[in-house]
Structure formats: structure tokens, C-alpha cells
Amino acid sequence: MGVEMERLKIALVGCGGIAESHLNGYKDLHDRGLNVFDLKAVCDISKERAETKAKKIEVFQGYRPKVYTDLEDVLKNESLEAVDICLPHDSHHQVASACIRNGLHVIIEKPLGITMRAARVIIENAEKHGRVLAVAENYRRSPENRAIWWAIKHGLIGKPRMIVWAAVGWSPHHWGWREDKMAAGGSWVFDGGVHLADLDRYQLGVEASEVYAVNETFEPIREGLKVTVDDMTMAIIRYENGVYAQWLWTKVAPAKRMNIRTIYGSLGAVTRDELQIQKEDHVEWYSIETVKRRMMVNLGSKETERLFPRGATNTFAIELYDFYESIMEGRPPEVDGWEAYKDMAIPLSFYESAALSGPVKVKDVEELRVERYQSEINEKLDL
């Protein structure tokens, strides 16, 4: 505990909303004595946003990082080892690739790229230059989602059969660049859907083989501004080993809201709140807190420290520390480029399925054989 840890010189690129969560992660690590990052610089096209983040970093780091508004200046003037990229999706492949070519390790917000082709550009650059590429996939790292993974792995719900996820709500507001296909790639079913795809793959330990989906833009004008992404998607996913998932996401369902995710197995079901096991004449019920305690008792000390370093439960802190350790130990991060690539392929397969009005093999999307929906974006970005 008293040994001084080597610190990683890093810059934060992009100082918008999600960067705030990253800063909370850095602070959490610092407060736990895991003072492993030296935040040397912050960069954003808005100097005001960058200044705000720099001041917050100074509070816990003890000194203020230098503020930049141009990435080229960061790369030219700073002696760095890594970057933390929190930018809109359409710039991921350009910014990440530039940083990698300059010899830097990269952790980048999800989705890895705006299209499968864009994501491949980043992966290929990381492999060519031997740099660590980590994707900030934080959902799987919460104690609740780790507990679901543990419960399924140990057969508590039997053989997995079905997943039902529904996020149904209503919002009259325009969500900025996220409503623009050319900047975001798709709606929240892509932006946030990679989280759910990652949870499915992680907790079930299987890969998606085929999807069928439909989508709609019920409200193409919101607050007087154009919307070019869907505001409703329904999808069915066929996973390996006879597991099926049904997804529904929408932001245009007024009045009655719904937010559920349940995994059903041959013996029971599990959600982020509870585990239920079917008996012949009754159902046994356990809170997720009980499952978490049971998991923690059964995990070895080394595995516990890997999953929750120094007891951390802030999911951004955990992903950042995994990134740090992957560099120091010369190992892949938990969510590397290819893992994130497979996460992306599932929601992007929804869009391809809807565009083709039929089922789509996920492997065909991964291998760039199906790109009907993505082609317009690829052409604009010269991919």
C-alpha cells in the first residue's frame, strides 16, 4: 500500500458531458490511494469547457492540467503516454488513429466507431503500432452486473433461454448531435445499445448470430430541429446455444414508461434488482444485494481486487484502472477493440436489418459484407 505507483501521463480529449463521469472516476481512484494518472492536459474546441474540467482536476490532483483547443497542439507540445477520448462518434476514428500514430495508448468512449468500417480503422492502427486500445464500456463493471454474470456462470438460473429488455419513455427535447445520423450513427439504441449488447455477451458468454429489427422515426422534427435517426427500434436477437433476446427502445411513448431487463433461464430469472428461482410450488426470491454478498464471499482476493480495485464501485474508476494495468502489465484490457467491435455489430445489425427489411447475419456485418445503412456515413467520412 505504501509503494509509490508509476504514474501514466495522460490527456483528456473532449470535455463534454461524459467527460464529467471520467473525472469522477479519476477522483475516485485518487481518493483510494490509486494515484496512477498524471492528467497533463485537457482539450476541447470550447476553451470554456476545457477550463472548467481543468479546474475540477486541479482540486483532486493538486495542480492544473494545461488547456488546449487543438489536438495537434497537444500532441506537439505535451510528453504523453496515453489519451482518454470523450468525443462525438464521427470523430473517433480520426482522433484515436492520430493519437495511436503518435505512440499513445488510447481509452475511448463507446461506441468504438460510428460504423464498423470506422472502428476497424482504429483497431488496425492500434495493432500496427502496438498500442493498447481500451473502450470505456462501464455497465458490465457495476457490482449488480458483475453479480448477474456470477449468478449465471454458477448456474443459479439454469441454462439461459431468453432476455427481455425494454426502455420505453417519452422526451420532447432535441438531443443535439445525437439526433444526427452523420454525427451519431444512430439513436440511443446504438449509442446506449452497445452497453446492452456488451452485457448480453458478457453475462451469457455467447455471441449473437442473427438479428431481425424494425425501426421508425415517428417525430422527424423536435423543437423545430430535424431528427435523422430513429426514435423507436424493436429487435429480436438470436444468440448461440439457443438463447434469444427481445429488445424495445423508444423515446416517443407518452405517459406509460417502462424500463426492464430480465434474463430467463431453465430454473429462474435474474434482474439488476433480484434473483428468482422457480420451485415446484413456489418461487424463491433473493435480492441482488444477497447475490452480491455471495459473489464476494466466493471470489478469491485476487479476482476481487481485479473487479473492484481497492473496493471501488465507481464503474468509470474501474475501467480507467483496468486501462492503466493493461499498459503496465502488457495485457489486453477487459474491453479491447475487438470486444467493443462485437458489441457495436449487434445494434448496427438492427439498422442493416431494418434497411434490408429482413434478418441479417451478425457475422456479415462484422466482416463488412452488409453495409446498406452505414454506406452513407462511410461515404461522407471517406471510409
N, C-alpha and C positions, 0 to 999 in steps of 0.2 A: 504493500500500500504506500510505503514511503519512497519508493523508487521513482525518480523523475522519468516521465514517459517522453519519448521522442515526439515532437510536435510536427504536424503536417501544415505546410504553408499553403493556404487556400484562398481563393477569391469567390465571392458570391456574385453571380451574373444574373441580373433580373431581380428587382426589388419590389415586386407587386405583392398581391395577397398571399400566395402560397409561401413566399419567402419569409413571411412573419412566422409561419409554423416551423420553418427550418431554423430561424433564430431561436425560437423556444427550445428546439432540440439541442442546439449548441449550448445554450444556457444551462439546460438540464444536465448535460454531460459535465460542464464546468462545475456546477454545484455539487456533483457527485465525486469530484476529485479526478474526473477523467478529462483533464485539461490537455487534450491531444490535438487541438486545432489552433493554428495561428491565422486568424482572419485578417489577411493583409490588405484586402481591397474589396470594395463593393462597386458594382457597375450597373447603371440603368440609363436609358435615354432621358429619363426625368431626373435632373440633378436633385430636385427636392425629395423625391422618393429615396434616392441613394443616400442623401444626407440624413434622412430620418432613420434609415437602417443603420448607418454608421454610428449614430448617437446611441442607439439601443445596444449595439455590440460593445461600445465603449463601457457601458455600465457594468457588464459582467467580465469583459476581457481586460479592462483596466487601461486600455489605450484604443484610440480610434483608428479604424482602417482608412486607407486613402480612398477618396471618392473619384470615380470616373464616369464619363458618359459615353465612352467609346471603347469597345473591346480591344481594338488594335492597340490602343494606348496601354491598356492593362498588360497585354502580352509583351509589349515592347519595354515597359518600364519596371515591371514587378518581377521579382525572383520567386516563382511559384512552383508548386509540385502538383496542384490539383485545382479543379474548379467545381463549384456547385451551381448548376444551371437551372433557373426557375423562370422560363420564358414561354411565350405562346408557342403552340405546336409547330407552326410553319417554319420557325427559325431553328428548331432543334438540330437538324442535320447539319446546317451550315455552321452554327456556333460550336457545337460539340466537335465537329471534324476539325475546325480551325484550332481549337484548344488541344486536341489529340496530336495534330501535326506539330504543334509547338512543344510536344513532350509531356503534356499534362494528363494526369488521371482525371476521370470525369464521373461525377454523380449527377444525374439529370432527372428532372421531374417526369412522371409518366404523362401521357404515353410516350414511349421512346421516340417515335417519329410521327409525322402527320399521316404518312402512308407506309405500307410495308416496304416499298422501294426506298423511301427516305430513311427508314430505320436500318435497312441493310447498309446504307452508306456509312452510318455511324459505326455499326458492328465491324464492317470491313476495315475501316480506318483504325479502330482500336486493335484489331488483330494484327494488322500490318505493322503498327508502331509499338506493339507490346504494352499497351496501356490498360489499366483497369477501367472497365466500364460498368458502373452500377446504376440501376434505375430505382428511383425513390418510390418504391412500392411499399407503403406503410401499413395498409389494412391488415395484412397477414400477421403483423408483429404485435397486435394488441393481445393482452392476456386472454380475452374472450375467444379470439380467433385461434390462438395457439391451443386453447383448451378444446375447441371443436376439433382441430386437427388431431390432438392427442386422443380424444374420445373415439374418433372414427378409426384411427390407427390401431387402437386396442380393442376394436370390435364391440364397443358398447352399444351401437345401434345395429349391429349385424352387418350384412352386406349392403352397401349403399345402393339405392334404387332411383331416387328422384330428388331434384332440387326445385323448389318454387321460390322465385324472387319477384317481388312486385314493389316498385317505388312509384306510387300514384299520388300526384299532387297538382297544385294549380299555382301559377305565378303570372301576373300580368306584365311583369317587367322584362325589358330587353336586357340581355346579359352580355352586352358588349361584344368583343371579338369572338366569344364562344357561340354566337348566333351566326357566324360567317363560316361557311364550309371551307373556304380557301385559307382561313386562318386557324380553324379548329379541327377540321377534318370530319367532324360530325358533332352530334349533340352530346349531352351528358351520358347517353348510352355508350358512347365511345370514350369520352374523357373520364367519366367515372366507371364506365363498364369494364375498363381494364382492371380495376380493383376487384370487381366481382368475378371476372374471368380468372384472375390470379387466385382468388380464394377457392373457386371451384377446383382448379388444377392442384393447388397446394393441399387442400383438405382431403380431396378424394384420391389424389395420387394417380390420376388418369388424364389422358389427353382428349380433346374434342376432335371428333372425326367428321361431323356433318352438321349443318345448320339450315333451318328454314325460317325466314323472317319476312315481316311486312312492316312498313313504316308510313308515316303521314306527317305533313305539316298542316295542321288544322288552322293555325294562326300565322300566316306568312308576313303579317305586319303587326309589330308590337311596339307600343308607344311611338307610333309614327315611323318606326325604323324597320327595314326589311330583314326577314329571317330566311336564311338559305340552308338551314339544317332541319332535320325532323324534330317534331315535338312529341312524337309517340312512336315507340317501336315495340312490337310483340315478336318473340322469337322462341323457337324450340331448338335445343342443342342435343345432339346425340354424342355421348362420351363413350370411350372404350368400356369394355366389361359390362355392357348393358345398363349404363346409367344415363338418365335423361334429365334435362333441365328445361324449365319453362320460365322465361323472363318477360316482364312487362315494365316498361318505363314510360312515364309521360309527365309533362308539366302543365297539361291543359285539361285536367279533370277537376272541374269545380266542385266545391262542397265536400264530398266524402273523400278523405285521404286514406292511404293505406301504405304501410311500409313493413314488409315481411321478408324473411329469408329463412326457409326451413329445409333441412336435409333429412330425407326419409331413408331408413334402411329396413332390412328384413325384421329387425327386433324393436325398432323405436325411431325416434326423431330427435333432432337437436337444433336449437336456435342459439342466438347470441345471449339469450336470457335463461334458457333451461334445457335440460335433457329429460326426455320421457321414454320409458321402456314399457312396451306392451306385455302384460302378463295375461294369463287365461281369462281372468275375471276382473282385472283392474289394471290401472296404469300407474307405474312407479314414477314419481316426479322428483327431480333434483335440480336445484338452482345451478346456474353456471358458476357461481362462487364455490359451490361444493365441488364441482368438476375441476375448477382451477386449483383448489387446495389439494385434491387427489393427484392432479398432474404434478404439482410442485413437490409433493412428497416422493413421487416415483421418479422424477427426473434426477439424474446424477448432478453433482455440484458443477462439473464442467459444462454440461448441457444447459443447466440453469443460468450460468454466467454467460453463455453464448446467446441465449434467447433474451435474457434480461440483465445486461451488464450492470453490475453494482446495484441490482434491484430496480433498474429503470423500467418504467412502463410507458413513457412518452415514446410513441412509435417513431417519431422523427429522430429522436436521440438514438434509438436503437439502430435505425437504418444508417445513420451517419457513422456510428461507431463500427458497424459491420464494414462499411466502406473503408474506414481507417485501418481496421485489422486486415482486410483483404490486401491492402497495399503493403503493410508491414510484414505480413506472413507469406506473401506471394501466392495467395489462393484466390479463387473466384469469389466474388460477393454472393450473398444468398440469392439476390435477384440480379443476374447479369444481363447482358444484352440479349442473348438468345432466349432466356426465360421471359423477359419482357416482350420479345418478339412474338412468342406464342400467346401471351396474354392479349396483345393487340389483334392477333389474327381472328380471334373469336368475334368481337364486335364488328370488325371490318368485314368479316364474312356475312354478318347481318345485312350490311349495306349492299354487298355484292349480290346476296340472295334477293333482296328487295328489287334491285336494279334489273335482275335477270328473271324475276317472277318465278323462282323455283329454288329447290335445295342446292346447296353449294358444299363441296368438299373443302374442309378447312385446309388440308394439305395443298390444294390447288391455289388457295390464297397465299399461303406461306411461301410457295415456290413461284409466285408471280405469274401463274398461268391464268388467273382470273383477276382482272383489274378494271372492270367496266366502270364502277363507281369512282374508283381512285384516279382514273386516267386524266380527268380534267385537272385535278390538283397536281399530278405529276407533270403534266404539260406546262402548267403555269410556272412550276418551280424548276423546269428543265431537268427533270429526273428520268 
